[in-house]
Amino acid sequence: MTYTKNLHRGRFNPKNPEKYRGDVTAIVYRSGYEVKFMNWCDKNSDVTEWNSEEVVVPYRSPMDNKVHRYFIDFYIKVNGKQYLIEVKPDRFTRAPVIPKRKTKRFLNEVAQFAVNEAKWKSAREFCADRNLEFKIITEKELGISYK
């Protein structure tokens, strides 16, 4: 197996650390989408506070029926309103299209989508109990185009 370094992983150093709620020296991004969102949070004057992977929501996985911990990508406060944000490629927010041959890749995508759905359901319930709003942000909202 070959190892490929992910160029879209690293530590984020905010220009406005006073807005970050958590350990400002340990902000990690795991995708280009996440670093773009972090830059938006850091630079946007309407965002008064934010953090990354600091909010944990329990969820029951449909794969093993056990309770796991879901580290939500972001918490943000914008114009007094609080949100929990998941950043995902758009294709991962929809059930996979059933191919002619059910490959291992397809079965993995189905399983991952089921787990994501369970996480998002728990996140919405968590938010409803705490006067927060849960949102999924994709490349569409981030203004990223691959055309």
Backbone torsions as a table, in degrees:
resi	resn	phi	psi	omega
1	MET	NA	137.0	177.9
2	THR	-97.6	143.3	178.7
3	TYR	-101.4	128.1	176.5
4	THR	-115.2	126.0	179.2
5	LYS	-70.5	131.5	177.1
6	ASN	-81.5	114.6	-178.8
7	LEU	-74.6	-10.1	-178.0
8	HIS	-105.4	37.9	174.5
9	ARG	-130.7	144.1	177.7
10	GLY	167.5	-169.5	178.7
11	ARG	-100.8	140.3	180.0
12	PHE	-104.4	130.8	177.5
13	ASN	-112.0	102.8	-176.8
14	PRO	-69.5	148.2	175.3
15	LYS	-80.1	-22.7	-179.9
16	ASN	-122.9	70.6	-174.7
17	PRO	-62.5	-21.7	-179.7
18	GLU	-66.0	-19.8	179.1
19	LYS	-82.0	-18.9	-174.6
20	TYR	-81.5	131.4	179.2
21	ARG	-106.2	95.8	-177.5
22	GLY	146.5	-165.9	-179.0
23	ASP	-78.8	103.7	-175.1
24	VAL	-66.2	-16.9	179.3
25	THR	-88.9	-3.6	-175.7
26	ALA	-124.2	33.2	179.1
27	ILE	-83.8	117.4	-176.1
28	VAL	-117.8	135.6	172.2
29	TYR	-110.6	148.3	-176.2
30	ARG	-118.6	3.9	178.2
31	SER	-160.4	162.6	174.8
32	GLY	-63.2	-33.0	177.8
33	TYR	-62.6	-44.3	-178.4
34	GLU	-64.8	-42.2	-179.1
35	VAL	-67.1	-33.9	176.9
36	LYS	-64.8	-42.4	178.9
37	PHE	-67.0	-38.5	177.5
38	MET	-61.4	-43.6	177.6
39	ASN	-60.9	-40.7	178.2
40	TRP	-62.0	-47.3	179.8
41	CYS	-60.7	-43.6	-176.6
42	ASP	-66.3	-40.1	-173.2
43	LYS	-93.1	-20.8	-175.2
44	ASN	-78.8	121.2	-177.3
45	SER	-69.6	-18.8	176.7
46	ASP	-74.7	-21.3	176.8
47	VAL	-84.7	111.9	-177.0
48	THR	-93.5	-21.8	174.2
49	GLU	-157.6	153.6	179.0
50	TRP	-161.4	162.4	170.4
51	ASN	-155.4	169.6	-176.3
52	SER	-127.4	124.0	177.5
53	GLU	54.0	37.0	177.5
54	GLU	-101.3	-20.9	-179.7
55	VAL	-97.4	127.5	-178.7
56	VAL	-117.1	129.5	-179.9
57	VAL	-121.1	127.3	175.5
58	PRO	-73.8	144.5	176.1
59	TYR	-145.7	155.7	177.6
60	ARG	-99.8	120.0	-178.7
61	SER	-76.2	133.3	176.2
62	PRO	-73.0	-10.4	-178.2
63	MET	-80.2	-38.5	-178.8
64	ASP	-129.6	2.0	179.5
65	ASN	60.2	22.3	177.8
66	LYS	-104.5	156.8	177.3
67	VAL	-83.0	130.5	178.5
68	HIS	-123.4	173.2	178.4
69	ARG	-106.9	129.6	179.0
70	TYR	-107.2	113.0	176.8
71	PHE	-88.8	102.5	-177.1
72	ILE	-67.7	139.1	-173.6
73	ASP	-55.1	-49.0	-173.8
74	PHE	-145.5	148.6	163.9
75	TYR	-115.0	134.2	174.4
76	ILE	-138.1	151.7	172.9
77	LYS	-122.1	118.1	-176.8
78	VAL	-125.7	121.0	179.8
79	ASN	49.5	42.1	177.2
80	GLY	82.6	-9.7	-180.0
81	LYS	-99.0	140.0	-176.0
82	GLN	-107.5	138.7	-177.6
83	TYR	-133.3	149.1	164.3
84	LEU	-109.0	131.5	-172.0
85	ILE	-122.9	131.7	170.2
86	GLU	-109.9	130.0	178.8
87	VAL	-106.1	119.4	-176.5
88	LYS	-144.2	148.0	168.8
89	PRO	-60.3	142.1	-176.6
90	ASP	-53.9	-38.8	-176.6
91	ARG	-63.1	-21.8	178.5
92	PHE	-87.3	-2.2	179.8
93	THR	-94.9	-3.1	-180.0
94	ARG	-124.6	152.1	177.1
95	ALA	-60.8	140.7	179.1
96	PRO	-62.8	146.2	176.7
97	VAL	-73.8	134.1	-177.9
98	ILE	-73.4	118.6	179.9
99	PRO	-83.1	173.3	177.0
100	LYS	-64.2	-43.0	176.6
101	ARG	-107.9	129.7	179.5
102	LYS	-85.0	92.4	-177.8
103	THR	-79.7	168.2	176.6
104	LYS	-60.8	-39.5	178.8
105	ARG	-59.9	-45.4	179.5
106	PHE	-61.1	-45.2	-179.7
107	LEU	-62.6	-37.5	176.4
108	ASN	-65.6	-40.4	178.3
109	GLU	-64.3	-39.5	177.5
110	VAL	-62.9	-45.2	179.8
111	ALA	-63.1	-44.2	-179.6
112	GLN	-64.4	-39.3	178.5
113	PHE	-64.1	-40.6	178.7
114	ALA	-62.4	-41.8	178.1
115	VAL	-65.5	-44.6	178.4
116	ASN	-59.4	-43.1	178.5
117	GLU	-59.3	-41.8	178.6
118	ALA	-64.8	-41.8	178.0
119	LYS	-61.3	-47.3	-175.5
120	TRP	-67.8	-35.0	176.4
121	LYS	-62.9	-46.3	178.5
122	SER	-63.7	-39.1	179.2
123	ALA	-63.9	-41.9	178.9
124	ARG	-63.4	-41.1	177.9
125	GLU	-65.7	-43.4	177.5
126	PHE	-57.1	-46.7	-179.2
127	CYS	-65.6	-42.5	-178.8
128	ALA	-59.5	-35.1	-180.0
129	ASP	-76.3	-12.2	-172.0
130	ARG	-126.6	14.2	179.7
131	ASN	58.0	40.9	175.5
132	LEU	-115.3	166.9	175.2
133	GLU	-123.3	134.8	178.7
134	PHE	-98.5	131.4	179.2
135	LYS	-135.2	145.2	172.7
136	ILE	-107.4	124.0	-178.9
137	ILE	-107.0	131.3	178.9
138	THR	-118.2	-176.7	178.2
139	GLU	-60.0	-24.8	178.4
140	LYS	-63.2	-49.3	179.1
141	GLU	-69.6	-29.3	-179.7
142	LEU	-81.7	-7.8	178.6
143	GLY	74.4	29.5	179.5
144	ILE	-99.5	130.1	-179.3
145	SER	-127.3	141.1	179.1
146	TYR	-112.7	23.0	-178.1
147	LYS	-93.0	NA	NA
